[in-house]
């Protein structure tokens, strides 16, 4: 039981640290010097992961560059994943698609800024393909929603407290069928 309590305190500490860094990123709250050191390490992890290094390579680089223990290095990498959404997105297939589409949109914006309308259109079309705008398999089957459906409204018996005792009346069941 004592081990569970210590793990809970440890998890609370890491959650608190995560809250501090997210508040710093969103609201610009001040960090202590120790928190700034950790923030710099999180930034390094973010840069290494964005450069394409694997998790194990990043852990090794973090341990060697900062003389950290394995546990703290894993904490910092976890904080980097939790704080920065682009790192989380890069972990799953849909997230990678979103990142590529965003890169195409950014390139399209640069092309538009340079008055290159031809490449602007091509890049936006490519981003739309990645997003699935031209995917016909995701189209909604409108015919399935045109079929008749049966709707039944049932009103239940209502009992009023302190009312004189009378026989309850049968409540009418209504059935409507929406059709062609």
C-alpha positions as CSV (number, residue, x, y, z in Angstrom):
1,X,0.0,0.0,0.0
2,X,2.9,2.3,0.7
3,X,4.2,1.8,-2.8
4,X,0.9,2.9,-4.3
5,X,0.8,6.1,-2.3
6,X,4.3,7.0,-3.4
7,X,3.3,6.3,-7.1
8,X,0.3,8.5,-6.7
9,X,2.4,11.3,-5.3
10,X,4.8,10.8,-8.2
11,X,2.0,11.0,-10.7
12,X,0.6,14.1,-9.1
13,X,4.0,15.7,-9.3
14,X,4.3,14.9,-13.1
15,X,0.7,16.1,-13.7
16,X,1.5,19.3,-11.8
17,X,4.6,19.8,-13.9
18,X,2.6,19.2,-17.1
19,X,0.0,21.8,-16.0
20,X,2.8,24.4,-15.4
21,X,4.3,23.9,-18.8
22,X,1.0,24.0,-20.6
23,X,0.0,27.2,-18.7
24,X,3.4,28.7,-19.8
25,X,2.8,27.8,-23.4
26,X,-0.8,29.0,-23.5
27,X,-0.8,31.9,-21.1
28,X,2.9,32.8,-20.9
29,X,3.1,32.3,-17.1
30,X,6.5,32.7,-15.6
31,X,8.7,29.7,-14.9
32,X,11.3,29.2,-12.1
33,X,15.0,28.7,-13.2
34,X,14.6,24.9,-12.6
35,X,11.5,24.8,-14.7
36,X,13.3,26.8,-17.4
37,X,16.0,24.1,-17.6
38,X,13.4,21.4,-18.0
39,X,11.6,23.6,-20.6
40,X,14.8,23.8,-22.6
41,X,15.2,20.0,-22.4
42,X,11.6,19.6,-23.6
43,X,12.4,21.9,-26.5
44,X,15.5,19.8,-27.4
45,X,13.4,16.7,-27.3
46,X,10.8,18.4,-29.5
47,X,13.5,19.4,-32.0
48,X,15.0,15.9,-32.1
49,X,11.7,14.2,-32.6
50,X,10.7,16.7,-35.3
51,X,14.0,16.0,-37.0
52,X,13.0,12.4,-37.3
53,X,14.9,10.7,-34.5
54,X,13.3,7.6,-32.9
55,X,12.3,7.6,-29.2
56,X,15.2,5.4,-28.2
57,X,17.7,7.7,-30.0
58,X,16.1,10.8,-28.3
59,X,16.3,9.1,-24.9
60,X,20.0,8.3,-25.4
61,X,20.8,11.8,-26.6
62,X,18.9,13.4,-23.7
63,X,20.7,11.2,-21.2
64,X,24.1,11.9,-22.6
65,X,23.7,15.6,-23.1
66,X,22.0,16.4,-19.8
67,X,23.4,13.6,-17.6
68,X,19.9,12.6,-16.7
69,X,18.7,9.3,-15.2
70,X,16.6,7.1,-17.4
71,X,13.4,7.8,-15.5
72,X,13.8,11.6,-15.7
73,X,14.6,11.4,-19.4
74,X,11.4,9.4,-20.0
75,X,9.5,12.0,-18.0
76,X,10.8,14.8,-20.1
77,X,10.0,13.0,-23.4
78,X,6.5,12.3,-22.1
79,X,6.1,15.9,-21.2
80,X,7.2,16.9,-24.7
81,X,4.6,14.6,-26.2
82,X,1.9,15.9,-23.9
83,X,2.7,19.6,-24.4
84,X,3.2,19.7,-28.1
85,X,0.3,18.5,-30.3
86,X,2.4,18.1,-33.5
87,X,4.5,15.4,-31.7
88,X,1.4,13.5,-30.7
89,X,0.0,13.7,-34.2
90,X,3.1,12.3,-35.7
91,X,2.5,9.1,-33.7
92,X,-0.6,8.0,-35.6
93,X,-1.5,7.6,-39.3
94,X,-4.2,10.2,-39.3
95,X,-1.9,12.7,-37.5
96,X,0.8,12.2,-40.2
97,X,-1.8,12.9,-42.9
98,X,-2.8,16.1,-41.1
99,X,0.8,17.2,-40.9
100,X,1.4,16.6,-44.6
101,X,-1.8,18.5,-45.5
102,X,-0.7,21.4,-43.2
103,X,2.7,21.5,-45.0
104,X,1.0,21.7,-48.4
105,X,-1.3,24.5,-47.1
106,X,1.7,26.4,-45.8
107,X,3.5,26.0,-49.2
108,X,0.3,27.1,-50.9
109,X,0.2,30.2,-48.8
110,X,3.8,31.0,-49.7
111,X,3.0,30.5,-53.4
112,X,0.0,32.9,-53.0
113,X,2.2,35.5,-51.3
114,X,4.5,35.3,-54.4
115,X,1.5,35.7,-56.8
116,X,2.1,32.2,-58.1
117,X,-1.6,31.2,-58.6
118,X,-0.9,28.1,-60.6
119,X,1.2,26.4,-57.9
120,X,-1.2,27.8,-55.3
121,X,-4.0,25.8,-56.9
122,X,-1.9,22.6,-57.3
123,X,-0.8,22.7,-53.6
124,X,-4.2,23.3,-52.3
125,X,-5.6,20.5,-54.5
126,X,-2.9,18.2,-53.0
127,X,-3.8,19.2,-49.5
128,X,-7.5,18.5,-50.2
129,X,-6.6,15.0,-51.5
130,X,-4.7,14.3,-48.4
131,X,-7.6,15.6,-46.2
132,X,-10.0,13.3,-48.2
133,X,-12.0,16.0,-50.0
134,X,-12.0,13.9,-53.2
135,X,-12.5,10.5,-51.5
136,X,-15.7,9.1,-52.9
137,X,-15.7,6.2,-50.4
138,X,-16.5,8.5,-47.6
139,X,-19.5,9.9,-49.3
140,X,-22.8,9.6,-47.4
141,X,-25.3,7.2,-48.9
142,X,-28.3,9.4,-49.2
143,X,-30.6,6.6,-50.3
144,X,-30.2,4.8,-46.9
145,X,-31.8,7.8,-45.3
146,X,-34.8,7.9,-47.7
147,X,-36.2,4.6,-46.6
148,X,-39.3,4.7,-44.4
149,X,-38.8,4.4,-40.7
150,X,-41.3,3.6,-38.0
151,X,-41.7,6.0,-35.1
152,X,-43.7,5.1,-32.0
153,X,-44.7,7.6,-29.3
154,X,-45.8,6.0,-26.0
155,X,-47.1,8.1,-23.2
156,X,-46.8,6.5,-19.8
157,X,-49.3,6.7,-17.0
158,X,-48.8,9.6,-14.6
159,X,-49.6,9.4,-10.9
160,X,-50.3,12.5,-9.0
161,X,-49.7,12.4,-5.3
162,X,-52.6,13.3,-2.9
163,X,-55.1,12.9,-5.8
164,X,-58.3,11.1,-5.2
165,X,-58.1,7.4,-6.0
166,X,-59.6,6.7,-9.3
167,X,-59.1,4.1,-11.9
168,X,-56.3,5.1,-14.3
169,X,-57.4,5.6,-17.8
170,X,-55.7,3.7,-20.6
171,X,-53.2,6.0,-22.3
172,X,-53.4,5.9,-26.1
173,X,-50.4,4.5,-28.0
174,X,-49.8,6.4,-31.2
175,X,-47.8,4.8,-34.1
176,X,-46.7,6.9,-37.1
177,X,-45.1,5.4,-40.1
178,X,-43.1,7.8,-42.2
179,X,-43.2,6.6,-45.8
180,X,-42.7,7.3,-49.4
